[in-house]
Amino acid sequence: MKTTKLIGLFSAMALTPNLAGAQDAMDEHPTYAKEVSRIIQENCQGCHQPGQIGPMSFTNYEEVRPWAPLIQLKVAQKEMPPYQYDDHIGVQNLKNDWRMDQEDIDTIVAWVNAGAPFGNQEDLPPPKQFPEVGEWRLASELGEPDHVIKSSAWDVPANGQDLWWEPEVDSGITESRCIKAVETLPSKAAHGSTHHANSHLVVMDDDGEWVRGDRLLEFAFGKLGEKVPEGACRKVPANSKVGWSIHYYPDGNAVPNDQVSVGIWYHDDEDEFVEEESYRQDLRSYNLSSGGDYLIPPHGKLMTQGFHSFDHPVRIDSWQPHLHLRGVAMSMEIYDPNIGRREMLSQASNWNAGWNHSHTYEDGYQPLIPANTTIILTA
């Protein structure tokens, strides 16, 4: 009997240090429940959830844990979240900046190095609610759009190569209005196969001919909507048409009669706008190649530049580098001849054709360009 009691005593003594050590490890290292789950919610779950474009779901520990080493690698190399904008170069104050804080990166790295511990169940945050696929992202802030324009229906096949659908439709706009915001929404069924969707206005000129007008909006992964800066009036003309250029890439899911929608929110009170001229939504620099082809040798690189100058002061609200599969990097700088100074405004040296972010400068940080200054785009 005495021997049995001694064995029981020593067993209890042996368990106590292990439990204490486990608690110390939880206190010393980040855990999924306390720190990492919140970082995943904020930075990953928007895409990594059922029905979204992420190839795997990260909505709980059981889903995240098998991918922990890859998450650590991608986060440490700043490949995820996907946001191609260089640190420490140019303007760093951006709206809707997907880049993860260095503190969060360090937390992910330390968590995986510690063995990706779960932690205490009670430390888990409540689930985060995201907009459903097929719902307007700006609706949570602005309500439902005031006006919706749909493309003509198109049968998206399950398999095949890239396809382009370029219809023109009546806008249904009967009164010229100032746009507050605009967003493009692929259908829920073809969410994965709609690579991008550009729309532009088609207006009647003085000779009664229909001609291409300003761009309305571009949709691509990473860019769903735009808000016109405060105090600016971007007019959408009455009795216009909308031309579409929709790029589909079949993903194994056939979608008959697919339609892409663009939603417009208008300003309620337009008496505040003095200027009648529309706010310029899209400005492209003149390219030295004059639209010609490029000859790039295997494993080689080619650089091209474009320029645009102004005879009046300008404020730049956003910058969107746009390249295609062979694109590697792009930068935007200015040359001010008044003082002989060049200044880098923005740079993306890790371009990824799968994402098309529009980098919008925070209020108070928009670059102010003096008259006669030249914008230099380098790709």
Phi, psi and omega per residue, in radians:
M1 nan -0.716 3.127
K2 -1.118 -0.698 3.136
T3 -1.069 -0.742 3.138
T4 -1.073 -0.732 -3.135
K5 -1.137 -0.668 3.129
L6 -1.125 -0.725 3.105
I7 -1.066 -0.762 3.114
G8 -1.100 -0.647 -3.140
L9 -1.168 -0.821 3.141
F10 -1.136 -0.592 3.097
S11 -1.107 -0.760 3.137
A12 -1.118 -0.707 3.122
M13 -1.122 -0.636 -3.133
A14 -1.201 -0.589 -3.132
L15 -1.254 -0.602 -3.025
T16 -1.052 -0.840 3.118
P17 -1.095 -0.614 3.135
N18 -1.113 -0.774 3.122
L19 -1.114 -0.734 3.132
A20 -1.131 -0.697 3.122
G21 -1.116 -0.680 3.104
A22 -1.104 -0.710 3.127
Q23 -1.176 -0.682 3.104
D24 -1.089 -0.699 3.126
A25 -1.113 -0.694 3.097
M26 -1.127 -0.626 3.141
D27 -1.288 -0.557 -3.073
E28 -1.425 -0.673 -3.067
H29 -1.908 2.644 3.029
P30 -1.088 2.650 3.050
T31 -2.114 2.809 3.089
Y32 -1.074 -0.831 -3.027
A33 -1.090 -0.720 -2.993
K34 -1.527 -0.797 -3.049
E35 -1.988 -0.905 -2.944
V36 -1.162 -0.660 -3.134
S37 -1.025 -0.647 3.140
R38 -1.242 -0.641 3.089
I39 -1.166 -0.728 3.118
I40 -1.106 -0.742 3.104
Q41 -1.008 -0.830 -3.008
E42 -1.296 -0.572 -2.964
N43 -1.983 -0.297 -2.960
C44 -2.157 -0.662 -2.951
Q45 -1.193 -0.322 3.096
G46 -0.986 -0.629 3.101
C47 -1.809 -0.585 -3.054
H48 -1.652 1.326 3.064
Q49 -2.712 2.793 -3.115
P50 -0.955 2.316 3.104
G51 1.555 -0.223 3.137
Q52 -1.672 -3.105 -2.943
I53 -1.431 -0.233 3.117
G54 -1.106 2.425 -3.080
P55 -1.271 -0.210 3.072
M56 -2.504 2.766 -3.087
S57 -1.707 2.449 3.136
F58 -2.179 0.836 -3.051
T59 -1.625 -0.135 3.102
N60 -2.719 3.028 -3.068
Y61 -1.092 -0.703 -3.122
E62 -1.070 -0.580 3.115
E63 -1.397 -0.591 -3.064
V64 -1.378 -0.725 -2.958
R65 -0.949 -0.762 -3.129
P66 -1.119 -0.389 -3.079
W67 -1.745 0.109 -3.029
A68 -0.953 -0.832 3.132
P69 -1.071 -0.696 3.132
L70 -1.213 -0.684 3.080
I71 -1.028 -0.785 3.130
Q72 -1.023 -0.798 -3.123
L73 -1.092 -0.875 -3.076
K74 -1.149 -0.669 -3.139
V75 -1.237 -0.762 -3.125
A76 -1.112 -0.628 3.119
Q77 -1.483 0.012 3.111
K78 1.055 0.551 3.004
E79 -1.499 -0.378 3.067
M80 -2.332 2.456 -0.128
P81 -1.068 2.619 -3.060
P82 -1.294 1.824 3.129
Y83 -2.642 1.779 -3.004
Q84 -1.514 1.605 3.116
Y85 -2.705 2.138 -3.021
D86 -1.217 2.467 3.048
D87 -1.377 2.633 2.972
H88 1.102 0.299 3.076
I89 -2.277 2.112 3.095
G90 1.285 -2.758 -3.097
V91 -1.243 2.201 -3.107
Q92 -1.895 -0.109 -3.128
N93 -1.591 1.766 -3.019
L94 -2.195 2.522 2.998
K95 -1.377 2.569 3.088
N96 0.922 0.775 -3.123
D97 -1.376 2.040 -3.114
W98 -1.396 -0.186 -3.050
R99 -1.120 2.380 -3.107
M100 -1.414 2.420 3.079
D101 -1.065 2.549 -3.134
Q102 -1.049 -0.603 3.106
E103 -1.071 -0.702 3.108
D104 -1.209 -0.661 3.080
I105 -1.052 -0.814 3.137
D106 -1.084 -0.621 3.124
T107 -1.142 -0.777 3.108
I108 -1.060 -0.798 -3.122
V109 -1.067 -0.806 -3.133
A110 -1.139 -0.643 3.141
W111 -1.112 -0.815 -3.137
V112 -1.173 -0.702 3.118
N113 -1.088 -0.474 3.121
A114 -1.472 0.027 3.134
G115 1.726 0.227 3.120
A116 0.957 0.953 -3.122
P117 -1.187 2.591 3.117
F118 -1.305 -0.892 -3.114
G119 1.684 -2.654 -3.050
N120 -1.670 2.191 -3.132
Q121 -0.924 -0.621 -3.069
E122 -1.231 -0.259 3.137
D123 -1.458 -0.155 -3.103
L124 -1.115 2.424 3.060
P125 -1.374 2.822 3.027
P126 -1.164 2.677 3.122
P127 -1.007 2.541 3.114
K128 -1.641 2.375 -3.137
Q129 -1.595 2.256 3.117
F130 -2.034 2.700 3.042
P131 -1.032 2.450 3.097
E132 -1.182 2.612 3.022
V133 -1.053 2.281 -3.093
G134 1.678 0.024 3.090
E135 -1.876 2.622 3.135
W136 -1.188 2.213 3.141
R137 -1.206 -0.590 -3.117
L138 -1.403 -0.106 -3.076
A139 -1.135 -0.545 -3.135
S140 -1.118 -0.445 3.137
E141 -1.752 -0.670 -2.985
L142 -1.977 -0.078 -3.029
G143 1.411 -3.044 3.134
E144 -1.195 2.628 -3.125
P145 -1.048 2.641 3.070
D146 -1.323 -0.468 -3.088
H147 -2.595 2.365 -3.131
V148 -2.181 2.318 3.121
I149 -2.113 2.246 -3.112
K150 -1.905 2.554 3.033
S151 -1.278 2.863 3.011
S152 -1.147 2.667 -3.092
A153 -1.178 2.564 -3.107
W154 -2.538 2.353 3.116
D155 -1.507 1.937 3.121
V156 -1.532 2.080 -3.134
P157 -1.308 2.846 -3.138
A158 -1.275 -0.588 -3.057
N159 -2.372 2.795 3.118
G160 2.384 -3.011 -3.127
Q161 -1.605 -3.097 3.123
D162 -0.994 2.466 3.140
L163 -2.282 2.527 3.097
W164 -2.138 2.330 3.114
W165 -2.098 2.102 -2.982
E166 -2.273 1.178 3.121
P167 -1.515 2.892 2.936
E168 -2.051 2.408 -3.124
V169 -2.333 2.692 3.014
D170 -1.167 2.393 -3.108
S171 -1.300 -0.459 -3.056
G172 1.301 0.143 3.136
I173 -1.517 2.034 -3.066
T174 -1.771 -0.169 -3.099
E175 -2.465 2.311 3.114
S176 -1.204 2.200 -3.047
R177 -2.337 2.826 3.049
C178 -1.583 2.214 -3.104
I179 -1.429 2.319 2.995
K180 -1.563 -0.717 -3.120
A181 -2.778 2.799 3.118
V182 -2.590 2.492 -3.106
E183 -2.519 2.476 3.059
T184 -1.812 2.374 -3.045
L185 -2.243 1.903 2.993
P186 -1.174 2.792 3.090
S187 -1.213 2.721 3.116
K188 -1.104 -0.665 -3.083
A189 -1.186 -0.637 -3.088
A190 -1.864 0.420 -3.099
H191 -1.014 -0.691 -3.088
G192 -1.400 -0.358 -3.073
S193 -1.802 -0.078 3.107
T194 -1.553 1.678 -3.064
H195 -1.222 -0.861 3.011
H196 -2.724 2.833 -3.128
A197 -2.560 1.928 3.105
N198 -1.759 2.524 3.092
S199 -2.344 2.528 3.106
H200 -2.454 2.768 3.129
L201 -1.465 2.544 3.043
V202 -2.124 2.103 -3.020
V203 -2.178 2.842 3.135
M204 -1.650 2.246 -3.137
D205 -1.483 -3.055 -3.072
D206 -1.163 -0.338 3.134
D207 -1.620 0.101 3.122
G208 1.404 0.271 3.128
E209 -1.743 2.480 3.074
W210 -1.389 2.199 -3.109
V211 -2.298 2.742 3.134
R212 -1.261 2.289 3.095
G213 -1.840 -2.616 -3.089
D214 -1.221 2.738 3.003
R215 -1.118 2.454 3.036
L216 -1.562 -0.982 3.123
L217 -2.905 2.785 3.005
E218 -2.089 2.354 2.977
F219 -1.974 2.360 2.959
A220 -2.732 2.836 3.125
F221 -0.985 2.237 -3.089
G222 1.758 -0.187 -3.114
K223 -2.497 1.950 -3.109
L224 -2.025 -0.462 -3.083
G225 -2.737 2.910 3.086
E226 -2.450 2.500 3.042
K227 -1.933 2.324 3.119
V228 -1.250 2.364 -3.118
P229 -0.975 2.635 -3.118
E230 -1.000 2.313 3.078
G231 1.526 -0.068 -3.124
A232 -1.804 2.467 3.114
C233 -1.920 1.996 3.033
R234 -1.861 1.867 -3.013
K235 -1.399 2.439 2.947
V236 -1.974 2.162 -2.975
P237 -1.339 2.559 3.072
A238 -1.229 2.667 3.055
N239 1.026 0.538 3.127
S240 -1.654 3.026 3.006
K241 -2.023 2.931 3.061
V242 -2.145 2.178 3.050
G243 -1.726 2.417 -3.085
W244 -1.984 2.591 2.898
S245 -2.353 1.700 -3.027
I246 -1.880 2.192 -3.124
H247 -1.803 1.978 3.076
Y248 -1.806 2.479 2.979
Y249 -2.239 1.831 -3.052
P250 -0.922 2.322 -3.085
D251 -2.063 0.385 -3.127
G252 1.622 -0.045 -3.096
N253 -2.071 1.882 3.116
A254 -1.282 2.329 -3.129
V255 -2.263 1.807 3.095
P256 -1.335 2.568 3.047
N257 0.928 0.791 -3.125
D258 -1.326 2.540 3.090
Q259 -2.388 2.433 3.013
V260 -1.783 2.484 -3.088
S261 -2.057 2.579 2.968
V262 -2.133 2.244 -3.127
G263 -1.890 2.432 -3.103
I264 -2.125 2.313 2.992
W265 -1.888 2.289 -3.122
Y266 -1.791 2.736 2.987
H267 -1.260 2.416 -3.140
D268 -1.271 -0.768 -3.097
D269 -2.022 1.866 -3.101
E270 -1.690 0.046 3.112
D271 -1.208 -0.328 -3.108
E272 -1.268 -0.289 -3.075
F273 -1.578 2.123 -3.134
V274 -1.543 -0.748 -3.092
E275 -1.279 2.340 3.109
E276 -1.543 -0.433 -3.088
E277 -1.242 2.416 -3.089
S278 -1.182 2.602 3.003
Y279 -1.198 2.277 -3.106
R280 -1.342 2.038 -3.119
Q281 -1.493 -0.495 -2.988
D282 -2.392 2.200 3.083
L283 -2.302 2.188 3.113
R284 -2.024 2.448 3.119
S285 -1.358 2.771 3.074
Y286 -1.403 2.258 -3.049
N287 -1.661 2.430 -3.107
L288 -1.128 -0.399 -3.111
S289 -1.358 -0.143 -3.116
S290 0.945 0.609 3.089
G291 1.407 0.134 -3.119
G292 -1.369 3.093 3.138
D293 -1.412 2.773 3.056
Y294 -1.880 2.531 3.021
L295 -1.980 1.819 -3.116
I296 -1.943 2.107 -3.128
P297 -1.204 2.752 3.113
P298 -0.949 2.319 -3.140
H299 1.104 0.249 -3.126
G300 -1.756 3.138 3.103
K301 -2.351 2.740 3.091
L302 -2.408 2.429 3.101
M303 -2.004 2.417 3.067
T304 -2.365 2.681 -3.135
Q305 -2.291 2.647 3.043
G306 -2.322 2.707 -3.021
F307 -2.354 2.596 3.018
H308 -2.645 2.283 -3.134
S309 -2.130 2.854 -3.061
F310 -2.286 2.557 3.058
D311 -1.712 0.232 3.131
H312 -2.580 2.801 3.118
P313 -1.125 2.579 -3.076
V314 -2.410 2.523 2.963
R315 -1.935 2.257 3.120
I316 -1.701 2.130 -3.087
D317 -1.648 -0.512 -3.124
S318 -2.734 2.864 3.117
W319 -2.457 2.238 3.097
Q320 -2.217 1.840 3.020
P321 -1.181 2.319 -3.136
H322 -2.246 1.964 3.079
L323 -2.276 -3.079 3.087
H324 -2.179 -2.756 -2.937
L325 -0.981 -0.615 -3.097
R326 -1.493 -0.071 -3.112
G327 -1.174 2.446 -3.130
V328 -2.036 -0.781 -3.043
A329 -2.772 2.786 3.053
M330 -2.647 2.594 3.075
S331 -2.416 2.766 3.058
M332 -2.258 2.139 3.079
E333 -2.335 2.960 3.120
I334 -2.187 2.630 2.991
Y335 -2.122 2.085 3.137
D336 -1.783 1.806 -3.099
P337 -1.203 -0.296 -3.128
N338 -1.118 -0.564 -3.132
I339 -2.197 0.068 3.119
G340 1.135 0.746 -3.045
R341 -2.144 2.399 2.978
R342 -1.906 2.477 -3.121
E343 -2.467 2.265 3.081
M344 -1.401 2.215 3.132
L345 -1.688 -0.758 -3.095
S346 -2.712 2.633 3.127
Q347 -2.640 2.435 3.039
A348 -2.253 1.842 -3.072
S349 -1.765 0.086 3.116
N350 -2.227 0.886 -3.056
W351 -0.981 2.435 3.092
N352 -2.301 2.069 -3.064
A353 -1.142 -0.232 3.138
G354 -1.378 -0.185 -3.080
W355 -2.315 2.405 -3.125
N356 -2.284 1.434 -3.140
H357 -1.465 2.483 2.960
S358 -1.773 1.957 -3.063
H359 -1.470 1.885 -3.064
T360 -1.763 2.147 -3.103
Y361 -1.279 2.470 3.102
E362 -1.125 2.678 3.111
D363 -1.019 2.308 -3.109
G364 1.613 -0.184 3.134
Y365 -2.038 0.100 3.107
Q366 -1.165 2.279 3.126
P367 -1.076 2.347 3.083
L368 -1.821 2.100 -3.002
I369 -1.842 2.053 3.114
P370 -1.140 2.817 3.084
A371 -1.026 2.554 3.134
N372 1.234 0.156 3.087
T373 -1.403 2.567 3.138
T374 -1.923 2.282 2.987
I375 -1.515 2.306 3.137
I376 -2.020 2.030 3.040
L377 -1.803 2.208 3.133
T378 -2.067 2.241 -3.139
A379 -2.195 nan nan
